[in-house]
């Protein structure tokens, strides 16, 4: 049960319905939007949500899905059920286009992977596509909506005769016109013209009797008469007879087509209902993508756990103006079924209430939510709301009376499957009495174990929330030092209205405020202020602690990496030294063998001088070779230690994955330049490199563990930074390639595009001239291969047209 009857208007769902309706292509889709309804049946709801999610994925992934020609011809089909009727030419054209759309949709799902889009594919199983009828429609009507000459043999003959008669009429008319002109019967600079669909000749009014023919018109001054020559008049009559015959033949063709169509009317009605349903689901998917919609976890338990939820309409409004929105976290469960929110005016209490109510209602209408996918939602049977002024002059109801009627309904129908939403509970009458009635109603809600969100300023309701089972207090935080709301909900304790602080902020007279403070009691005032400021400080300290913990974790990770690297280097050092010792031992062994061989040869030669001399020379040569080997051995050992050390460092220098954050060390791709990330967004980031702040496209940055090189004042403009600055200073937003050969122009274009991408340019222009279009096509063929380019095309006519190609980057 949804209460009251204008619930959707109060919660803002009527605006959601309008936005989805605006996204529809057809009236069929808008009809489904008007019938969109609340349900608590989980299987049905899961089907609706999955259908929307599947089409959201299709749209967001850029897949080509039919998005035009969703015509509704069901009323036309109903008319054509009567024998003897025939389809109109315009309706036939719409039928052809919409059947083509239907065919493309069915082909899209048939050609997709087997496990893709299961819920949407289920919708196609009952659709029978009339292929024969579609082919017949294509053979009759062309892409402009005109009946083809080939639609029938007789129609082709008639149109051939029509063309022949029209040529003959024009020929005879020109002949008569030339004669009249030579005879001086026509006015100066006269030309053949058309009146009443007939070719006529402008003749001087004074000479009209000298010209045989039929008068069709005269000029405003009456000086010129427009006469159709008699010879063409007779042929024109024959032409009119042919046009009538053409019309009769077209009706005959359409009647025959309708006879072929009539047996398929039931299947066509079903197919067009499918088109409308797809249009409706597509519109929901477009809206879901616009609010970053997700499907939460649907729980069978009595839990509502909202994470990072935002009001969808507020989100869309803030997105247009570039404002940030504070997300809402809320947890309702069997222990804390109902939350009583208090806090300052304009602090976000009502927005919290509306956000919870609207998201719950959207979910149970089959629309993904503007909340984290980790959120957990249960399904309610009843949602009740009491918000705003319900004063009714017609029913003689005051504002408070209408509130009481709502409370009566809530108390009578509330149960554990109800969600109750009440804004400014207890207001509208004398505070003491209104607060007492509200407290009694609150006790009834607690007794019935209902769930809900209630906002109030009344202290007795805050105390009741602490006292009653299943209720919990919540406060909208307020910064008393800055005198501004924080729009954050803190559960577990009540909030203050901060009436005096807000009064000071808007410049309310100080003397009046001071008197009011004395009347209210300063002790209560100080307690409220200190409590709220304590909570604000706690929030600030929690954020600072979180940052410190993150930095400490990073430091521990770096320290661990350092120790691992150190151990690895020591181990590699031992291995290299051991290898060097083994090689040195091998060299010494070879040297000893050579010396022993030399001594043996000298002894065997009995100390002959010549032989001894030769042996000594060979020994010296061997010595030199061994010295060279030892020297070579030293170098690789040193290089290998350095190489392995560097290799180890590189292995350890694998940057962490995840999104870029302010303070990260980043490297500019393809340059090796390293800097510190100062600002970042999806498109552009600001990086400090060697003391200079550069704006770089975010996609050209990557995380790194390298540290920026520290340079002196002179080094700040050296290396890659100086190169980037030079390129940025010299870069022009247009490149003139006119007169260049294709290969030369292509080389210049490639370098130009690389520079544009590296410097994060948004749009550039290429001047290539028109000519024969060869250079233009060569350059555009290359542009198609550049992934960083979003689109390109001709410049506007007044800015060069086809002679200039404008390029826009992603």
GITA-V288563 format. One record per residue. N is the residue number from 0. RES is the residue in three letters. SS is DSSP state (h for helix, s for strand, l for the rest). PHI is phi in degrees with one decimal (NA if undefined). Layout:
# GITA-V288563
n = [N N]
res = [RES RES]
ss = [SS SS]
phi = [PHI PHI]
This chain:
# GITA-V288563
n = [0 1 2 3 4 5 6 7 8 9 10 11 12 13 14 15 16 17 18 19 20 21 22 23 24 25 26 27 28 29 30 31 32 33 34 35 36 37 38 39 40 41 42 43 44 45 46 47 48 49 50 51 52 53 54 55 56 57 58 59 60 61 62 63 64 65 66 67 68 69 70 71 72 73 74 75 76 77 78 79 80 81 82 83 84 85 86 87 88 89 90 91 92 93 94 95 96 97 98 99 100 101 102 103 104 105 106 107 108 109 110 111 112 113 114 115 116 117 118 119 120 121 122 123 124 125 126 127 128 129 130 131 132 133 134 135 136 137 138 139 140 141 142 143 144 145 146 147 148 149 150 151 152 153 154 155 156 157 158 159 160 161 162 163 164 165 166 167 168 169 170 171 172 173 174 175 176 177 178 179 180 181 182 183 184 185 186 187 188 189 190 191 192 193 194 195 196 197 198 199 200 201 202 203 204 205 206 207 208 209 210 211 212 213 214 215 216 217 218 219 220 221 222 223 224 225 226 227 228 229 230 231 232 233 234 235 236 237 238 239 240 241 242 243 244 245 246 247 248 249 250 251 252 253 254 255 256 257 258 259 260 261 262 263 264 265 266 267 268 269 270 271 272 273 274 275 276 277 278 279 280 281 282 283 284 285 286 287 288 289 290 291 292 293 294 295 296 297 298 299 300 301 302 303 304 305 306 307 308 309 310 311 312 313 314 315 316 317 318 319 320 321 322 323 324 325 326 327 328 329 330 331 332 333 334 335 336 337 338 339 340 341 342 343 344 345 346 347 348 349 350 351 352 353 354 355 356 357 358 359 360 361 362 363 364 365 366 367 368 369 370 371 372 373 374 375 376 377 378 379 380 381 382 383 384 385 386 387 388 389 390 391 392 393 394 395 396 397 398 399 400 401 402 403 404 405 406 407 408 409 410 411 412 413 414 415 416 417 418 419 420 421 422 423 424 425 426 427 428 429 430 431 432 433 434 435 436 437 438 439 440 441 442 443 444 445 446 447 448 449 450 451 452 453 454 455 456 457 458 459 460 461 462 463 464 465 466 467 468 469 470 471 472 473 474 475 476 477 478 479 480 481 482 483 484 485 486 487 488 489 490 491 492 493 494 495 496 497 498 499 500 501 502 503 504 505 506 507 508 509 510 511 512 513 514 515 516 517 518 519 520 521 522 523 524 525 526 527 528 529 530 531 532 533 534 535 536 537 538 539 540 541 542 543 544 545 546 547 548 549 550 551 552 553 554 555 556 557 558 559 560 561 562 563 564 565 566 567 568 569 570 571 572 573 574 575 576 577 578 579 580 581 582 583 584 585 586 587 588 589 590 591 592 593 594 595 596 597 598 599 600 601 602 603 604 605 606 607 608 609 610 611 612 613 614 615 616 617 618 619 620 621 622 623 624 625 626 627 628 629 630 631 632 633 634 635 636 637 638 639 640 641 642 643 644 645 646 647 648 649 650 651 652 653 654 655 656 657 658 659 660 661 662 663 664 665 666 667 668 669 670 671 672 673 674 675 676 677 678 679 680 681 682 683 684 685 686 687 688 689 690 691 692 693 694 695 696 697 698 699 700 701 702 703 704 705 706 707 708 709 710 711 712 713 714 715 716 717 718 719 720 721 722 723 724 725 726 727 728 729 730 731 732 733 734 735 736 737 738 739 740 741 742 743 744 745 746 747 748 749 750 751 752 753 754 755 756 757 758 759 760 761 762 763 764 765 766 767 768 769 770 771 772 773 774 775 776 777 778 779 780 781 782 783 784 785 786 787 788 789 790 791 792 793 794 795 796 797 798 799 800 801 802 803 804 805 806 807 808 809]
res = [UNK UNK UNK UNK UNK UNK UNK UNK UNK UNK UNK UNK UNK UNK UNK UNK UNK UNK UNK UNK UNK UNK UNK UNK UNK UNK UNK UNK UNK UNK UNK UNK UNK UNK UNK UNK UNK UNK UNK UNK UNK UNK UNK UNK UNK UNK UNK UNK UNK UNK UNK UNK UNK UNK UNK UNK UNK UNK UNK UNK UNK UNK UNK UNK UNK UNK UNK UNK UNK UNK UNK UNK UNK UNK UNK UNK UNK UNK UNK UNK UNK UNK UNK UNK UNK UNK UNK UNK UNK UNK UNK UNK UNK UNK UNK UNK UNK UNK UNK UNK UNK UNK UNK UNK UNK UNK UNK UNK UNK UNK UNK UNK UNK UNK UNK UNK UNK UNK UNK UNK UNK UNK UNK UNK UNK UNK UNK UNK UNK UNK UNK UNK UNK UNK UNK UNK UNK UNK UNK UNK UNK UNK UNK UNK UNK UNK UNK UNK UNK UNK UNK UNK UNK UNK UNK UNK UNK UNK UNK UNK UNK UNK UNK UNK UNK UNK UNK UNK UNK UNK UNK UNK UNK UNK UNK UNK UNK UNK UNK UNK UNK UNK UNK UNK UNK UNK UNK UNK UNK UNK UNK UNK UNK UNK UNK UNK UNK UNK UNK UNK UNK UNK UNK UNK UNK UNK UNK UNK UNK UNK UNK UNK UNK UNK UNK UNK UNK UNK UNK UNK UNK UNK UNK UNK UNK UNK UNK UNK UNK UNK UNK UNK UNK UNK UNK UNK UNK UNK UNK UNK UNK UNK UNK UNK UNK UNK UNK UNK UNK UNK UNK UNK UNK UNK UNK UNK UNK UNK UNK UNK UNK UNK UNK UNK UNK UNK UNK UNK UNK UNK UNK UNK UNK UNK UNK UNK UNK UNK UNK UNK UNK UNK UNK UNK UNK UNK UNK UNK UNK UNK UNK UNK UNK UNK UNK UNK UNK UNK UNK UNK UNK UNK UNK UNK UNK UNK UNK UNK UNK UNK UNK UNK UNK UNK UNK UNK UNK UNK UNK UNK UNK UNK UNK UNK UNK UNK UNK UNK UNK UNK UNK UNK UNK UNK UNK UNK UNK UNK UNK UNK UNK UNK UNK UNK UNK UNK UNK UNK UNK UNK UNK UNK UNK UNK UNK UNK UNK UNK UNK UNK UNK UNK UNK UNK UNK UNK UNK UNK UNK UNK UNK UNK UNK UNK UNK UNK UNK UNK UNK UNK UNK UNK UNK UNK UNK UNK UNK UNK UNK UNK UNK UNK UNK UNK UNK UNK UNK UNK UNK UNK UNK UNK UNK UNK UNK UNK UNK UNK UNK UNK UNK UNK UNK UNK UNK UNK UNK UNK UNK UNK UNK UNK UNK UNK UNK UNK UNK UNK UNK UNK UNK UNK UNK UNK UNK UNK UNK UNK UNK UNK UNK UNK UNK UNK UNK UNK UNK UNK UNK UNK UNK UNK UNK UNK UNK UNK UNK UNK UNK UNK UNK UNK UNK UNK UNK UNK UNK UNK UNK UNK UNK UNK UNK UNK UNK UNK UNK UNK UNK UNK UNK UNK UNK UNK UNK UNK UNK UNK UNK UNK UNK UNK UNK UNK UNK UNK UNK UNK UNK UNK UNK UNK UNK UNK UNK UNK UNK UNK UNK UNK UNK UNK UNK UNK UNK UNK UNK UNK UNK UNK UNK UNK UNK UNK UNK UNK UNK UNK UNK UNK UNK UNK UNK UNK UNK UNK UNK UNK UNK UNK UNK UNK UNK UNK UNK UNK UNK UNK UNK UNK UNK UNK UNK UNK UNK UNK UNK UNK UNK UNK UNK UNK UNK UNK UNK UNK UNK UNK UNK UNK UNK UNK UNK UNK UNK UNK UNK UNK UNK UNK UNK UNK UNK UNK UNK UNK UNK UNK UNK UNK UNK UNK UNK UNK UNK UNK UNK UNK UNK UNK UNK UNK UNK UNK UNK UNK UNK UNK UNK UNK UNK UNK UNK UNK UNK UNK UNK UNK UNK UNK UNK UNK UNK UNK UNK UNK UNK UNK UNK UNK UNK UNK UNK UNK UNK UNK UNK UNK UNK UNK UNK UNK UNK UNK UNK UNK UNK UNK UNK UNK UNK UNK UNK UNK UNK UNK UNK UNK UNK UNK UNK UNK UNK UNK UNK UNK UNK UNK UNK UNK UNK UNK UNK UNK UNK UNK UNK UNK UNK UNK UNK UNK UNK UNK UNK UNK UNK UNK UNK UNK UNK UNK UNK UNK UNK UNK UNK UNK UNK UNK UNK UNK UNK UNK UNK UNK UNK UNK UNK UNK UNK UNK UNK UNK UNK UNK UNK UNK UNK UNK UNK UNK UNK UNK UNK UNK UNK UNK UNK UNK UNK UNK UNK UNK UNK UNK UNK UNK UNK UNK UNK UNK UNK UNK UNK UNK UNK UNK UNK UNK UNK UNK UNK UNK UNK UNK UNK UNK UNK UNK UNK UNK UNK UNK UNK UNK UNK UNK UNK UNK UNK UNK UNK UNK UNK UNK UNK UNK UNK UNK UNK UNK UNK UNK UNK UNK UNK UNK UNK UNK UNK UNK UNK UNK UNK UNK UNK UNK UNK UNK UNK UNK UNK UNK UNK UNK UNK UNK UNK UNK]
ss = [l s s l l l h h h h h l h h h h h h h h h h l l l l h h h h h h h h l l l l l l l h h h h h h h h h h h h h h h h h h h l l l l l l l l l l l l l h h h h h h h l l l l l l l l h h h h h h h h h h h h h h h h h h h h h h l l l l l l l h h h h h h h l l l l l l h h h h h h h h h h s l l l l l s l h h h l h h h h h h h h h h h h h h h h h h h h h h h h h h h h h h l l l s l l l l l l s s s l l s s s s s s s h h h h h h l l s s s s s s l l l l l s s s s s s h h h h h h h h h h h h h h h h h h h h h h h h h h h h h h h h h l l h h h h h h h h h h h h h h h h h h h h h h h h h h l l l s l l s s l l l l l s s s s s s l l h h h h h h h h h h l l l l l l s s s s s l l l l l s s s s s l l l l l l h h h h h h h h h h h h h h h l l l l l s l l l l l l s s l l l l s s s s s l l l l l s l l l l s l h h h h h h h h h h h h h h h l l l l s s s s s l l l l l l l l h h h h h h h h h h h h h h h h h l l l s s s s s l l l h h h h h h h h h l l l s s s s s s s s s l l l l s s s s s s s s l l l l l l l h h h h h h h l l l l h h h h h h h h h h h l h h h h h h h h h h h h h h h h h h h h h h h h h h h h h h h h h h h h h h h h h h h h h h h h h h h h h h h h h h h h h h h h h h h h h h h h h h h h h h h h h h h l l l l h h h h h h h h h h h h h h h h h h h h h h h h h h h h h h h h h h h h h h h h h h h h l l l l l l l l l l l l s s s s l l l l l s s s s s s s l l l s s s s s s l l s s s s s s h h h s s s l l l l l l l l l l h h h h l h h h h h h h h h h h h l l l s s s l l l l l h h h h h h h h h h h h h h h h h l l l l s s s s s l l l l l l h h h h h h h h h h l l l l l s s s s s s l l h h h l h h h s s s s s s l]
phi = [NA -110.6 -140.0 -81.6 -66.4 -96.7 -53.7 -61.2 -67.4 -66.3 -85.4 97.1 -71.6 -60.1 -71.5 -62.0 -60.6 -65.2 -64.4 -68.1 -61.4 -64.4 -82.0 -74.8 -92.8 -123.7 -66.8 -60.4 -64.5 -66.1 -64.9 -65.1 -61.9 -66.0 -95.6 -59.4 -138.0 -78.6 -144.9 -116.2 -88.8 -60.8 -58.8 -64.1 -64.9 -62.2 -64.0 -59.9 -65.7 -68.3 -59.3 -64.7 -63.6 -65.1 -73.1 -61.3 -64.4 -59.1 -68.9 -69.3 -83.1 79.9 -68.1 -80.8 -120.6 -53.5 -137.6 -152.1 63.1 -92.1 -83.9 -100.3 -110.9 -67.8 -66.3 -63.7 -62.5 -62.8 -67.0 -75.2 -63.5 -74.7 -58.5 94.5 -79.2 -139.1 -72.7 -72.8 -62.4 -66.0 -65.2 -64.1 -64.1 -62.8 -62.2 -61.4 -66.7 -71.3 -66.6 -64.2 -63.0 -59.8 -62.5 -66.1 -65.2 -62.8 -65.2 -58.5 -74.1 -66.0 -89.7 -80.9 -61.7 -58.8 -92.8 -85.4 52.7 -61.8 -69.3 -70.7 -66.0 -60.3 -65.0 -83.2 -64.7 -94.0 -92.9 -105.6 -85.6 -79.6 -59.4 -62.3 -65.9 -63.3 -64.7 -64.3 -62.4 -65.4 -76.6 -97.1 -119.9 -92.8 -71.6 -95.1 88.7 -100.7 -69.5 -71.1 -60.5 -85.6 -61.5 -154.9 -64.7 -66.1 -63.7 -62.3 -66.0 -60.9 -68.6 -65.3 -64.8 -59.8 -62.1 -63.5 -65.0 -62.9 -65.2 -65.4 -58.6 -64.7 -65.4 -66.9 -63.6 -63.2 -63.4 -65.7 -61.4 -64.2 -65.5 -64.1 -65.7 -65.4 -86.1 76.5 -84.1 -91.8 -74.7 -63.3 55.2 -74.5 -137.8 -64.2 -136.6 -121.5 -136.7 56.0 77.3 -120.1 -74.9 -130.1 -116.8 -73.1 -121.3 -60.3 -59.6 -69.7 -107.3 -64.4 -75.5 -83.6 -117.8 -82.3 164.8 -109.0 -77.9 -111.2 -166.9 -139.6 -72.9 -63.0 -85.6 80.3 -82.0 -125.1 -114.2 -99.7 -117.8 -89.6 -57.5 -61.8 -65.6 -78.1 -60.4 -67.4 -67.4 -62.8 -63.4 -64.9 -63.4 -61.9 -62.7 -66.1 -64.1 -64.2 -65.9 -61.9 -62.2 -64.4 -68.3 -64.4 -60.8 -62.5 -64.4 -65.4 -65.4 -62.9 -63.4 -64.1 -61.4 -73.2 -76.6 -51.8 -65.7 -98.5 -61.3 -63.2 -64.5 -68.9 -59.3 -65.3 -65.3 -75.3 -64.6 -61.3 -59.5 -64.0 -65.8 -62.9 -61.6 -64.9 -64.1 -62.1 -65.0 -62.0 -65.3 -62.5 -64.6 -59.8 -65.0 -69.0 -107.9 55.4 -70.1 -136.6 -93.0 -77.5 -77.2 -91.8 -103.9 -85.5 -89.0 -84.3 -130.0 -126.2 -122.8 -88.1 -120.1 50.4 -82.6 -131.4 -68.8 -60.7 -70.1 -65.1 -62.2 -64.7 -66.4 -69.6 -64.7 -65.2 -91.4 76.0 -91.3 -87.1 -122.8 -83.1 -72.6 -111.2 -115.6 -148.4 -134.0 -113.5 -147.8 -56.0 -79.9 -127.8 -78.8 -133.5 -112.6 -105.0 -98.8 -128.2 152.3 -69.8 -63.6 61.2 -94.6 108.8 -62.9 -66.4 -64.9 -59.4 -61.4 -67.2 -62.7 -62.5 -64.2 -67.9 -64.6 -63.7 -69.4 -57.0 -58.0 -80.5 -105.8 87.6 -114.5 -57.7 -105.7 -84.1 -154.8 -64.8 -64.7 -80.1 -63.4 -119.0 -124.2 -101.6 -106.5 -105.1 -83.1 -128.7 -131.3 -116.5 -139.8 -133.1 -150.1 83.2 -93.2 -107.4 -61.7 -132.8 -72.5 -63.9 -96.6 55.6 -112.7 -82.3 -59.3 -69.9 -62.1 -65.5 -62.2 -65.2 -62.1 -63.8 -60.7 -59.6 -63.4 -61.0 -64.7 -70.7 -112.4 -71.0 -155.2 -70.5 -103.5 -114.0 -115.1 -108.3 -123.7 -129.1 -103.0 53.7 -62.0 96.2 -79.7 109.8 -147.1 -58.3 -52.6 -65.2 -76.1 -62.0 -65.3 -66.5 -64.0 -62.7 -64.9 -64.3 -64.6 -62.0 -63.5 -66.2 -61.3 -64.4 -63.7 -84.8 59.1 -76.7 -104.8 175.8 -127.7 -128.6 -113.0 -162.1 -114.0 -81.1 -66.2 -65.7 -74.6 -65.4 -67.2 -64.4 -64.0 -73.6 -86.5 -80.5 -70.6 87.6 -111.2 -144.9 -82.9 -142.3 -130.0 -87.2 -71.0 -140.1 -88.4 -73.7 -78.0 -87.5 55.2 -147.3 -71.8 -100.5 56.8 -112.9 -94.2 -116.9 -90.7 111.6 -151.7 -76.6 -111.7 -102.9 -78.3 51.9 -63.8 -69.0 -64.5 -67.3 -61.9 -62.8 -63.2 -87.2 85.0 -65.6 -52.3 -63.0 -62.3 -68.7 -62.6 -64.2 -65.4 -66.1 -64.2 -64.5 -68.3 -82.5 97.4 -70.7 -63.5 -61.9 -63.2 -65.1 -62.1 -60.7 -63.5 -63.2 -62.9 -69.3 -66.3 -60.7 -68.4 -64.1 -63.9 -60.6 -62.3 -64.4 -65.4 -63.3 -65.8 -64.1 -62.6 -61.3 -64.5 -63.2 -61.7 -64.2 -67.6 -64.8 -64.0 -63.5 -63.5 -62.5 -66.3 -63.8 -63.0 -62.8 -63.9 -62.1 -64.4 -63.2 -65.0 -61.6 -61.9 -66.2 -64.7 -61.3 -64.8 -66.5 -62.8 -61.4 -64.1 -67.6 -63.2 -60.7 -63.8 -65.0 -61.9 -64.5 -68.1 -63.6 -61.9 -65.1 -64.3 -62.1 -61.1 -64.0 -65.2 -60.7 -62.5 -66.6 -63.2 -62.0 -63.6 -64.8 -61.0 -62.4 -64.9 -65.6 -64.5 -67.8 -83.6 55.5 62.3 -64.1 -60.8 -63.1 -65.2 -63.5 -61.9 -64.0 -63.5 -66.0 -62.6 -65.2 -64.1 -63.4 -60.9 -63.3 -61.9 -63.0 -62.8 -66.2 -62.7 -64.9 -62.7 -64.7 -64.3 -63.9 -64.6 -64.4 -63.2 -60.3 -62.0 -65.4 -65.5 -65.6 -61.2 -66.6 -63.2 -66.9 -63.6 -62.5 -61.9 -64.8 -62.4 -63.8 -61.2 -78.7 -89.3 -85.6 -66.9 -68.1 -81.6 112.9 -68.1 -70.2 -128.4 -59.3 101.0 -67.9 -83.4 -128.9 -118.4 -78.3 -57.2 67.0 -124.6 79.7 -76.2 -116.8 -151.6 -107.4 -77.1 -97.7 -140.5 -151.5 -147.8 -63.4 -101.7 -127.7 -138.4 -110.9 -125.9 -96.7 -124.4 51.1 84.3 -112.7 -96.3 -116.4 -100.5 -124.9 -60.3 -56.4 -67.9 -92.0 -114.1 -144.1 -65.9 -151.4 -96.7 -65.8 -104.1 -60.7 -71.1 -86.3 -125.1 -75.3 -57.5 -69.0 -71.5 -63.1 -112.4 -102.3 62.2 -70.1 -63.5 -62.2 -62.1 -64.4 -62.0 -60.6 -64.3 -64.2 -68.6 -86.2 -70.6 -114.0 -80.6 -142.1 -123.8 -96.3 -113.3 -65.1 86.1 -84.4 -70.5 -58.4 -67.3 -67.1 -64.4 -64.6 -63.4 -65.4 -64.2 -59.1 -64.4 -64.2 -65.7 -58.9 -63.2 -61.5 -67.0 -64.7 -88.1 69.8 -69.3 -94.0 -151.6 -137.0 -127.9 -117.2 -92.5 -125.7 77.0 -93.7 48.6 -90.8 83.7 -68.8 -61.8 -59.6 -67.9 -61.9 -66.6 -69.8 -63.3 -69.6 -59.8 -63.2 -88.0 -91.4 -68.3 -75.3 -86.4 -80.3 -162.1 -151.5 -179.5 -66.6 -74.3 -54.9 -57.5 -74.1 -117.9 124.9 57.0 -70.1 -82.7 -132.2 -107.4 -96.4 -116.7 -117.3 -93.2 -69.1]
